[in-house]
Amino acid sequence: MKCLLLLCVLVCSAVGYKILCFHPIPSKSHFHLVTGIVHPLVKAGHEVTFVTVFPEAVKDKSKNLRVVDLSHHKKFLEYIDMSDPKVTMTDVQMLSYNLSVSLVQTPAVQDMMVNEQFDAIVTEWFFTEIEAGYAAVQGVPWILLSGNVYHSQVEQIVDAVRSLPILPGIHSRNQLPLTFWQRVQNTLFYCLMSFDEWRSYSVFKAEYEKHFGAIAAARGVPLPPFEDVHRNVSIVLSDSHPSFSPAISKPPNVIEIAGYHIDANIPDLPKDLQDILDSSTHGVIYFSMGSVLKATALKEKTRKELIEVFGSLKQTVLWKFDETFENLPKNIHVRSWMPQSSILAHPNVKVFITHGGLLSTLESLQYGVPLLAIPVFADQPHNAARSVQTGQAVQVQYSPDMAPKVKEALFELLRNDSYSKKAKYLSKLFKNRLNKPSELITHYIELAIETKGALHLRSIVKYYKWYEYLMLDQALLLIVVLYIVYSVLRRAINVLTKEEPKKSSKKKRD
């Protein structure tokens, strides 16, 4: 009997679980985020379905990995320039809503939802809660990936919001500790976001019932109420680590996996780049503004001024840029694609000029490279401010006239070795872990499946109404009790003070 049980366990382990991972956001950085989840699951032997905007970029050809084409989502970024200061949070939220609706309307996705059974669903947090429907109609654990450091909007999904009075918001440039007015600003921004979420709730609920109601009917299962599932998250995989994001209280189902997208085995550099890096005796400056920022965002005047600045340096400059230049100085090398991790891992790299995206920031931590941060949008200003505060970065404001400031910042970073020393110290903290992020990913997703939702790890705050865990009901009871005591005492005093004059008047008559 024991042998039979052992055989069953081994067979189940060999087969693995069926896990569905979604990547609906048309951004290469978000592709890397979800790929970082897919890869260890495939390696662990699980049968993974990867729905992605960039199917052509999937390098893993394992038999247990199925790729579903979602490339039609690329059209959503054709009409929005994230570097444009006119782009508002409302625009980003509308983008996220359109992506969510388009995803659930995709025929291949609908077919999978109706005709297949998965063991877990992995989605990325991006301003909507419509994605709750995938795990709900399948009746399986929902794994939520947070591609930012742990922040209040994710925190409220799995716990009480404890960070509001002590941590700057995810889109804030404020540094720690927060001043009084910065904390007021934090609270106001959170209240505005909460109001917007309250307004959006009915919209998300309607889309959930419309699309997933049809899927549930086709599967022959009841659709759970939206209010029961829209925050029914089993595990949050957070791209955070205390070496970068401040340490705060979290429930046990929030797992910090920062740097998980970085390949433990550093890929070899192409020979031409290897030769350039090896021969740069004065060091190398690597310049990349990420994958979302379009080349057209840098004006011609700005490009020429930056080339003039870089050309005046004795260091070699590797510049990732979508367009080519003519008559470049000999020390500047421009490519449309660069193997970023492999470059940053090279000992001759002295400075990384970056937009401050979280993945780039974490890669600089992994390899101990100081930053010149030029943030543009989203969480980049927050990441840049945090890097400055930790002592590994200098920040320059993104503008058409930024070249002189870039030059000053480069001189500061190159002549002051405190930035390099701090970057290397933070790198040691970042890499000093008991478990690899990839091991945590597979362990906790498997745990969520095996325990049917990891209920034992979830915060008990979710059993209470918001006014209960804030103890407002108890405060109300205290106010009522105090009011009753006050009323009784006041009436008693009034009675006593009214009787005394009667006694004194009686004495006068006697």
N, C-alpha and C positions, 0 to 999 in steps of 0.2 A: 504493500500500500504506500509506504514511504517513497519507494522508488518511482511509483506511478505519479505521485504528487510532485516529486522533483522533476520528472520528465515533463509534466505539464508546465511547470514554472519555466523550464529551459526553452520549451517550444514557444511560450508566450513572449519570453525575452527575445528570442530569435526573430519572431515576426515583428515585434515592436508595435507602436501605436500609430493610428492614422491622425495626422495633425495638419490642419489647414491654416496657412499663413497668408495674410493679405498685405499687399503693398499698392495702395491706390493713388499715392501722391506722386506726381510727375517730377520728381527731384532725385538726382543721383545720390545725394547725401541720405535721403530717406530710404533709397534702395539699399545702400550699404548698411543702414540700421537693421532692416528686416533680414537682409542676407546674413547678418551676424547672428540672427536667431536660427535661421534655416540650417546653416552649415553644421553646428554641433548636433542638431537633432538628426540630420541625415547621417552624420558620422556615428551617432549612437545606435543606428539601425532602424530608426523610425521611418514610416512611410509618409513623406511630406509632400503636400501639394502647395506650390508657391504661385500665388496669383500676383503678377507683377507688371508694371508699366514698361519695364525694360527686359523682356524675355531674352533678347539677343545678348545681354550682358551677363547672363548666368553661365558661369564657367564650369560649375559642377555638373558632371554627366552621369552621376550615380543612378543606378537602376531604381532606387527607392525615392527618387526625387522626380516629381511631375511638375512641369512649368505650364501655367495657364496665361495666355496672352491678354494683357490689359493695355496694350500700347495706344489704344484710342484715347486714353486719358491724357496723352501728351498735348492734345489740343487745348486743354484748360489753361496752360501756361503761356499760350501764344498771345493772349490779350491782357496779360498782367506783367508789369516790370517791377520786381520786388525792390529794386534800387530807387524807384521813383518815390520821392517823399509824399506824393499825393495818395499813395496806396495806404489805406487805413486798415484798422483792425476789422472793421465791418467788411471790407473787401476780402480779407483773408478768411473770415468766417463764412462768407458767401461761397468762396472757393471750396472750403471744406464741405459745406452742405451739398454743393453740386457734385463733388467727387463721391460722396456717400451715396447719393441717389443714383448716380450713374453706375456705381459698383453693383448695387443690388439689382439694377435693371439689366446688367450684362447677362446674355443668354447662357453662357458657359457657367457662370456663378449660380444662376437660378437652377440649372440642370443638376449641378453638384448638390445644392441644398435640398432638392427634392429627392434625388435618386441615390444619394450616397450617405453613409453614416461615418462621422468622424469622432475622434475621442477628445479633441480639444480644438479650440479656435484661438488664433493669435491675431490681434489687430493692434494698430498704433493709435495712440490718442492724438486727435487732431480736431478739437473743438466741437465735435458732435457726439451724440449718444445713440445714433441710429444703428451703429454697428453692434449694439447689444443683441440685435435680432438673430445674428448668426448662431451664437451659442444657445440662445433661447429656443429656437426651433429644432436644434439638434439635441438639446437637453444635455449639454456637456460643459465643462469648465471654460470660462472666458479668461484668457491670458492677455493682459493689456501692457503693451510696450510704451514707455514714456521716453521719447527721444530727447528730452530735456533733463536738466537736473530736477530733483524732486521739488515740486512747487505747489502752491495752494490749490490750483485748479485740478490737479491730480489728487492731491491730499484729500480734498472734500469727497472724492469718489469712494475712498476706502476708510476714512477716519474723520475725526473732528479736525477743523482747521486750527492747528496750533501755531503755525509759522507766521501768521498774519502780523502780530505785533513785534516780531523780532527779525524777520527776514525780508529783504527787498523783493518785490514782485519779479516775475520772470522777464518782464520787459523793462525793468528799471535799471538805471545807471547808478543808483545809490549804493554806497559802500557801508560796511558795518563799522561801528554800531550805528543804527539809525537815530537821527535826531527826532525831536518831537514832531516837527512839521513833515519830516519824511515818513514817519509812522502814520500821520494823518493822511498824507498822500497815498500811502499804501492801502489804508483802509478804504478810502474813497474809490480807488481803482478797483479794489476787490468788490465793493458794493455795486459799482457800475457793471462789472463782469457778471456778478450774480443776478442783477436785474435783467441783463441781456439773456442769461441762461433761463431765467424764469419765463421771459417772453418766448424764447425758442422752444421751451418744453412742449407746448401744444403742437408745434410744427413737427418736431421730432417724433412725437407720439403718433401723429397722423400718418407720417411716412412709414413708421414702424408697422402700424396696423394695416396700412394699405398694401405694402410689399410683402411683409413677412406673414401677414394674415393669409394671403394667397398661397405662399409656400407651405405654411403649416397645414392648410386645407388639402393641398396636393399630397402632403406626407401622411395625412390622416391623423394628425395630432392637434390638440388644442393650443392656441397661441397664448402664452402667459401674459398677464397684464403688464403694460410698459412700466408702470410704477414699481413693479416687483423685480424687473430685470435690468433697468437702465443703468444701475450701478452695482450689478451683481457680479463683481469682478473677483476671481479666485486669487490671481497672482498679478502683481504689478512688477514688471522688470524695468527698473529705473536706471538711466544712464548717469548715475551719480557716484561720487566717492568722496570721503571726508578730506582728502588731500586738496580738493578743489571746491566742492560745495560744502557749506557749513554743516556740522553734525547736529541733527535735530532728532526728536523722538519720532519713530515710525512704527506702525504695526508689523508683526512678523511676516505678513504676506507681501511686504514691499522689499524687493531684493535689489541691492545695488550691484550693477554689473558694468560700470563705466570702463570703457576701453575694450569691450567684448568684440567690437568690430575689427580690432587690430590683429592681424595674422601673427601667431606666435612664432612662426617660421618666416623670417623676413625674406621676401622674394628678392632674387638677384636683380641688380640694376642692368639695364641695357648697356652694352659695352661702351658706347659713345659717352653716355652719362657717367659711367663708372670712371672712365679716363679723365673726364672733366673734373669730377669731384676729387679724384686721387691727386691730380696735378695742381689743384688750387691751394698753394702753400699759404696764402694769406686768408684762407677761409672762404666759405660760400654763404650767400644770402639767398634763401628760397622765398619766392613771392607767388602767392596764389590767393585769389579772392573767391574761391569756392566754385561750385557748379551752377548755382542759381543766378548769380550776378552776370548779366550779359556784357559782352565786350563793348557794345555801343554805349554802355553806361559811363565809360571813361571817355571824356571828350578829347579831341585831337590835341588841344593845348595841354591838357593834363598828361597825356601820353608822352609828348615831347619833353615836358619838364621832368617827368620821372626818368626818362631815358638819360637826360642830361645829368641828373643826380646819380643814377647808377653808374653811368660812364665815368664819373669823377672818382669812383672808389677803386681801391686796389683789390678788393674782394671780387670773386666771381659771383654773378647774379643769374640764378635760374628762375625764369619767369613763366608761369603757366598762364597762357593767354590764347584766346580763340582765333586771333588774327595774327598775321605776320608783319614784320617791319623790315624796311630796307636800310642798308648802311648803318647797322648797329655797331656800337663800340665792341671791341674784341672780348671784353669781359662779360657781355650780356648774351644769354642764350634763351631764346623764346621757343616754347613748344605748346601745342594745343592740349597735350596730355603729358602728365608727369607722374611717375610712381611715388606718390607723396611719402608713404611710410618708409620706403626704401631710401629715399633721399634724406629724410629727417634722421634716420638711423645712422647715417654716415658721420664719422667723428669730425669731419671738416666743416660741417654746417654750423654757423655761428649765430644766425638770426633767422627767424621765420616771420615773414610779413604776411599777415592773415586777416581775413574779415572777421575773425572771432567766432566762427561757427563752432558748435560744441565738439564735433568729431575732430576738427583740426586742433582745437585747444587740447583735447585729450591725447591726441597723438604727440603734441609738443611735450605733454607731461610724461608720456611713455618714454620718450627719447631724451628728455632733459634739455630742450632747446628754448632759449628766451624768445619772447614774442614782441613784434611791433604790431599792435592790434589796430585795425581800421574798420570798426563795426559799421554796418549799414542798416540792418533791419532785424525784426523779430527778437530772438534772445541774444543776438550778437553783442549789443551794448552791455547787457548784463554780464555776459561771459568775459568781455574785455575789462569791465570795471573790477570784476573778481580777480582776474589775472594781474591787474595793476596792484590791487591790494595785497595779493600774496607775494608780490615783489619779483615776479618773473617777466613783467611786461611793461612797455610804455605804450600809451594810447595816443592816436592821432585822429582827429575828426575827419570823416569822409567829406570831401568837397572838391570842386574843380581846381582850387588853389592850394591843395594839400602838399605839393611837392617840397616846398621849403621846410615844412614841419616834419615831413618824412625824413629829410636829410638830417635835421637836428636830432630826431629820435634815433636814427641809425648811429650817429656819432656817439650818443649817450650809451646805447647798448653795446657798442663795440669797444669803447674805452673804459667802461665801468664793469668790472667783472662780477659785481654783486648780483647782477641779473642771471648770469650764467651759473653762478654758485647756487643761487636760490632755485633755479630750474632743475639742477641736478639733485638738490636735496628733496624737492617735491617729487621728482621722479622716483626716488627711493621709497618715499611714502606710498606713492601710487602703485608701485609694483610689489610692495610688501603685503601679501595676502595669503591667507591659509588655503583658499581654493581659487582656482582659475575661474574667470567669469563664464567660460563655456561650460564648465562643470556645474555651476550654479543654475545655468539656464536649463540644462537637461534634467537636473535633479528636481527642481521645483515644478517644472511642467509635468514630469512624470508623477510627482507627488500629488499635484492637483487632480490628475486623472485617476490615480489609484485611490484617493480619498474622496472622490466625487465632489471636488470643489474646494478642498483645503479649508473647510469651515473652521477647523481648530486654529488656524493662523490668523483669522480675520479679527478686526477690532470689534469689541462688543459695543462700541459707540453706536453702530448701525442698528442695534436693537432699540434704541431710544429716539424719541423725537428731538429736534434741535433745541427746543426750549427745556427739555428734560436734562440733556447732558450739560447745558449751560446753567442748570439749576434755577431757571427763571420761575418755574412752578413753585419751588421751595422759597424763592425770594418773595413771590406773591403771597404764599402762606404766611411768611414772617411779617410782611406788611399788614396783612389782615389781622394777625394776632396782635401786633403792636397797636394797630388802630383800635381794636376792641379794648385792649388794656388802657390805652389813652382815653377812650370814651368813658370807660367805667370810672377811672380815676377823676376825670373831669366832672362827671356827674356827682361823684361822691364829694368832691371839693365844693361844688356848687351847693349841694344840700347842706354841708356843714357851715358854709359861709352865710347861708340864708337863715339858719336857725339862731345864730348869735345875736343879731339885732333884736329878735323877738324877746330874748331873755333880758337884754339890757333895758328894753322899754317897759317890761313888767316890773323891774326894780324901781324905776322912776315913779310908777304909779303907787307903789308901796310907800 
